[in-house]
Amino acid sequence: MKKVRLAIIGCGGYVRNHVRAIQDHVKGFQLVGLCDTFRPNAERIMTEFPDLAKALPVYEDHAALLKELEPEAVIISTPHTLHFRHCYDALSAGAHVMVEKPMVTNSDDARMLVRRAKQKNRMLNIAVQGTHTDTFAYARKLITDGTMGPLQLVTGVMAQGWRLGTMGKWRQDPALSGGGQLYDSTAHVLSSIVYLVDSPVKEAFCWADNVGTKVDINAVGTIRFANGCMATITSGGNCPSWKSHMMLQGANAFMEISPHGGSFTVNGSQLKAPIIAPPKSWKIKTVTPAKNFYDSILGKDTPRCPGRLGVILSDLMDALYESVRIGGPARVTKKMPKE
């Protein structure tokens, strides 16, 4: 098994899921270094995963890590507005990159990253869990093969106690987060919509309520894609319970699916019976983002959530926030980068 030298930039809470995946079933990654401006975060990883991370070098400066360790691959899990610089520098240093969603917080930056990855011939993957599941791959197949018919309407919902859960943390600091609930948890739903619709965004309209904070907590948005599909998103960050769900209406069938994958139901008058799971013969299996990242580097798989989808999401986020700012619809006029 080929060993790929891997570094991690950003050692906060969620990145431990990627480290656990590497420990459990992505044996080809060799963890060579950690970077975090708060050293205890890196030390916690070394303590929790001693077989992988014991006595690793720890850096506060990502540039020093890239220069001294020369990793072949980098996982980036830092505050949202820092993603661009960390991704760009890692790609420029010759490393493949997997970054947490959202890829960046500016659509110009998104295009620049895609161009840089192409220039350096390196992978640029986004760690969105739902898009790495067998259910999402099969759901897209049902859309593209005509089972659903032309996709017409999509509805996405994300509701949780985000306001209280993130109070006093970087996620409510616009300088680090880029925005609120929309850019954070609701990005899972928006990324899933972008993946399934698979079309550039043309226009969006959004209302938002900060609920006494510096960032959006509650928001409702409407979206029009270039292929004619229309979508709505309800982003609730001041809810006492948790709910995440999506509904897709095609001309021939209606689908309900979790943005995180794992379950879906398709009903339609032309179907002999509801579709509730991929067939046993379905070859695209659920993988962790870390596994897909490793296999894509080796040419054994293709990225489940590549940089192109990050560009569409960035266009969408720019339009949603611009709409809130101007109090009207915001159009997307930028062209998609060439594949």
Secondary structure, 3 states (H helix, E strand, C coil): CCCEEEEEECCCCCHHHHHHHHHHHCCCEEEEEEECCCHHHHHHHHHHCHHHHCCCCEECCHHHHHHHHCCCEEEECCCHHHHHHHHHHHHHCCCEEEEECCCCCCHHHHHHHHHHHHHHCCCEEEECCHHHCHHHHHHHHHHHCCCCCCEEEEEEEEECCHHHHCCCCHHHCHHHHCCCCCCCCHHHHHHHHHHHHCCCEEEEEEEEECCCCCCCCEEEEEEEECCCCEEEEEEECCCCCCEEEEEEEECCCEEEECCCCCCEEEECCCCCCCECCCCCCCCCCCCCHHHHHHHHHCCCCCCCCEHHHHHHHHHHHHHHHHHHHHCCCEECCCCCCCC
